[in-house]
Amino acid sequence: MKVLAEIEVCEECSEYGNCDHTKQSDIAETCISALEKQIPKKPFIKSDKYTDVVQQYYCPNCGRYFGQSGIHNTILFNKERFCQGDGCGQAIDWNTED
């Protein structure tokens, strides 16, 4: 941003007088979203609708299914550090400790 006659404008804008700073705002929102995804979040755990024995794991950001675990088996996924779903990139915290 630079200041022209006490009015802040975006340097990228071609029409200084009509600038609404949407480009700068969009860039800032994208950066904040990317930084928030780097903070590891625990996967969303959903119990089987008939019993609490089987647990299904989902990305807390995009809802991508990781797999399930239960008493007799673990059809678990490789515990990805980052969600690979459609450009999500959310960091996942697989620690069982709170």
C-alpha positions as CSV (number, residue, x, y, z in Angstrom):
1,M,0.0,0.0,0.0
2,K,1.1,3.5,-0.6
3,V,-0.4,6.8,0.4
4,L,-1.6,9.3,-2.2
5,A,-2.9,12.6,-0.8
6,E,-3.7,11.0,2.5
7,I,-5.7,8.2,0.9
8,E,-4.4,4.6,1.1
9,V,-4.5,2.6,-2.2
10,C,-3.3,-0.7,-3.3
11,E,-0.2,-0.5,-5.5
12,E,-1.7,-3.1,-7.8
13,C,-4.8,-1.1,-8.5
14,S,-5.0,0.7,-11.8
15,E,-7.8,2.9,-10.7
16,Y,-6.6,4.5,-7.5
17,G,-9.7,6.5,-6.8
18,N,-12.0,3.5,-7.0
19,C,-9.9,1.0,-5.1
20,D,-11.8,-1.1,-2.5
21,H,-8.8,-3.1,-1.4
22,T,-10.5,-6.4,-2.2
23,K,-7.3,-7.9,-3.7
24,Q,-5.4,-7.1,-0.5
25,S,-8.2,-8.4,1.7
26,D,-8.4,-11.7,-0.4
27,I,-4.7,-12.2,-0.1
28,A,-4.8,-11.7,3.7
29,E,-7.7,-14.1,4.1
30,T,-5.8,-16.8,2.1
31,C,-2.7,-16.4,4.2
32,I,-4.6,-16.6,7.5
33,S,-6.4,-19.7,6.3
34,A,-3.1,-21.4,5.3
35,L,-1.6,-20.6,8.6
36,E,-4.6,-21.9,10.6
37,K,-4.3,-25.2,8.7
38,Q,-0.7,-25.6,10.0
39,I,-2.0,-25.9,13.6
40,P,-2.6,-29.6,14.1
41,K,-6.2,-30.5,15.0
42,K,-7.5,-33.9,16.3
43,P,-9.5,-35.8,13.8
44,F,-13.2,-35.8,14.2
45,I,-14.3,-39.1,15.6
46,K,-17.7,-40.5,15.0
47,S,-18.9,-43.7,16.6
48,D,-20.8,-46.4,14.7
49,K,-24.5,-45.7,14.8
50,Y,-25.3,-49.1,16.3
51,T,-22.4,-49.5,18.7
52,D,-19.7,-47.4,20.3
53,V,-17.1,-50.2,19.5
54,V,-16.2,-48.9,16.0
55,Q,-14.9,-45.4,15.6
56,Q,-14.6,-43.6,12.3
57,Y,-12.0,-40.8,11.8
58,Y,-12.6,-37.7,9.6
59,C,-10.6,-34.5,8.8
60,P,-11.8,-31.7,11.1
61,N,-11.5,-29.2,8.3
62,C,-12.9,-30.9,5.1
63,G,-14.5,-34.0,6.5
64,R,-12.4,-36.5,4.5
65,Y,-12.7,-40.0,5.8
66,F,-9.4,-41.5,7.1
67,G,-10.6,-44.9,8.2
68,Q,-12.0,-46.7,11.2
69,S,-10.8,-48.7,14.2
70,G,-12.6,-51.2,16.5
71,I,-12.1,-54.0,19.0
72,H,-11.3,-56.7,16.4
73,N,-9.7,-54.8,13.6
74,T,-8.2,-51.6,12.5
75,I,-9.0,-50.6,9.0
76,L,-6.9,-47.6,9.6
77,F,-5.4,-45.4,7.1
78,N,-1.8,-44.4,7.3
79,K,-1.9,-41.6,9.9
80,E,-1.2,-38.7,7.6
81,R,0.4,-35.7,9.1
82,F,-1.6,-33.5,6.7
83,C,-4.9,-34.2,5.1
84,Q,-4.6,-35.0,1.4
85,G,-8.2,-34.3,0.6
86,D,-8.9,-31.9,-2.4
87,G,-6.2,-29.4,-1.4
88,C,-7.2,-29.3,2.2
89,G,-3.7,-29.6,3.8
90,Q,-5.0,-29.5,7.4
91,A,-2.4,-30.7,9.9
92,I,-3.7,-33.7,11.9
93,D,-2.8,-34.4,15.5
94,W,-3.0,-38.2,16.1
95,N,-1.8,-38.1,19.7
96,T,-4.1,-39.9,22.0
97,E,-3.2,-37.7,25.0
98,D,-5.2,-34.6,25.6
